[in-house]
Amino acid sequence: MGPARLVQRTTDGELASAGTPYIVYAVTLAAGSDTATLELRDGGAGGTVLLTLRALANTTATAQFPCGVVFSAGVYVDLTGTGPAASVAFS
């Protein structure tokens, strides 16, 4: 594990590459003009979905994990909706 970081995304993509385990502690999703969904995957775009968060149009949803959720093969974010914005806190 490396130092804690907060990464913000508005598109799909890799947050952290494979090679070392990562622990996700919190996720925030802000929806645009329609319902947004965020999936965090372990192992890239085709990896296993470990977390799913939804936010209704023009709202924000947050999930916190005090003990963390372990991702062993990298962290990938998959966003749906119009204009979603996500923040992921992990180390």
Disulfide bonds with the S-S distance in Angstrom:
none
